[in-house]
Amino acid sequence: MKYRVHRFDIKMTIDQSKLEQFLNNLDGEVVAVIPNVTIAIFWIHKVDFLLVIEKIG
């Protein structure tokens, strides 16, 4: 099996429709979605980007 890793830059408050469109346009099967969570000022957690792992073939 081959896998492809996509990086999807995201702002969680406004990019829901873009993420939905991106996932629906993938050819293979989505195996995992891994968020990159960072801590900003005053311990506020923020998701900068998602890694989407797609199984091809």
C-alpha positions in Angstrom: 0.0 0.0 0.0 1.1 3.6 -0.7 0.2 6.5 1.5 0.2 10.2 0.8 0.5 12.9 3.6 -1.2 16.2 3.0 -0.7 19.3 5.0 -3.8 21.4 5.4 -3.3 24.9 6.9 -6.4 25.8 8.9 -8.2 28.4 11.0 -10.7 26.4 13.0 -13.2 29.2 13.1 -13.6 29.9 9.4 -12.2 26.9 7.3 -14.8 24.2 8.0 -16.2 24.3 4.4 -12.7 24.3 2.9 -11.8 21.2 4.9 -15.0 19.5 3.9 -14.3 20.2 0.2 -10.7 19.1 0.5 -11.6 15.8 2.1 -14.4 15.1 -0.4 -11.9 15.7 -3.3 -9.4 13.1 -2.2 -9.1 10.0 -4.4 -8.0 7.5 -1.7 -9.2 6.5 1.7 -8.5 8.9 4.7 -6.6 6.9 7.3 -6.0 9.6 9.9 -6.3 13.3 10.5 -3.6 14.6 12.9 -3.9 18.2 14.3 -0.8 20.2 15.1 -1.8 21.8 18.4 0.3 24.7 19.8 0.0 26.7 23.0 -0.3 30.5 22.6 -0.3 33.3 25.1 -2.1 32.5 28.4 -2.2 28.7 27.7 -4.7 29.1 24.8 -4.5 26.1 22.5 -4.6 26.6 18.8 -4.6 24.3 15.8 -2.2 25.6 13.1 -2.5 22.8 10.5 -3.8 19.3 10.0 -1.9 16.3 8.5 -4.3 14.2 6.5 -3.0 10.7 5.7 -4.5 9.2 2.6 -4.2 5.5 1.6 -3.8 5.1 -2.2 -4.5 2.1 -4.3 
